[in-house]
């Protein structure tokens, strides 16, 4: 206690009211409830009151010294009635049980939400995998049909410059610009063997001697092939293939850009978004309920604390009456 508190009680309260029960009750108002701490504070303050330096009159100093001299007898009645009673123990047990129950309910609700989210996610994952498998099979079927149609075409070539040059390709993967650019001279020659360009070993040997790779082949025209030493026929066929590959790649790029400008979300994407929104609403609602339960428990615990304090004060009063 501060010197101001000491002055408030000991300087104002008449000495005949300096009973142990009154002092304990006053110290309870200072938020000190444990009896041992209360009596320790009382003893220290009485020593200050008895000290002439604190400015109390003779009557109050003598009363304080008298209480200190008979301290054990003066505090004995309070110590006897301060044993915890059954009501106090029961209230404490109820409070602990309620707190444990609230924590368990919160943990159970979180577990339920996590399990629900995991089950829904797994279900959606299976549905998405099935849809992706169907799309992959359909895409593979389209590629196989296109490749088969391409391989069925024959090369039409002659002395008439007005005739159309139709060049079959081996597969959808091998004729992509990205794949051809990666080919070295040997792999490029293997690729050209499969294109039905009527190239013999002599023609391919010229490409090998000039170290023509895939990235070079796509940039060459008829004049470039002629300068390598090829006759006009092989040079035209090779130049036609290089041009066709470049044109097909450009058409594919434009088609892809046009097809992806405004692509609407898929059904799976919409379902996942709807599921996520619903789960977020459920989680927010559950946590609001948990927050409300915690607030109710806090108010109940506060009521229990007030009841415990009231019982302690009642015990103090009963002890003072017994004394």
Secondary structure, 3 states (H helix, E strand, C coil): CCHHHHHHHHCCCCHHHCCHHHHHHHHHCCCCCCHHHHHHHHHHHHHHHHCHHHCCCHHHHHHHHHHHHCHHHHHHHHHHHCCCCHHHHHHHHHHHHHHHHHHHHHHHHHHHHHHHHHHHHHHHHHHHHHHHHHHHHHHHHHHHHHHHHHHCCCCCCCCCCCCCCCCCCCCCCCCCHHHHHCCCHHHHHHHHHCCCCCCCHHHHHHHHHCCCCHHHHCCCCHHHHHHCCCCHHHHHHHHHHHHHHHHHHHHHHHHHHHHCCCCCCCHHHHHHHHHHHHHHHHHHHHHHHHHHHHHHHHHHHHHHHHHHHHHHHHHHHHHHHHC
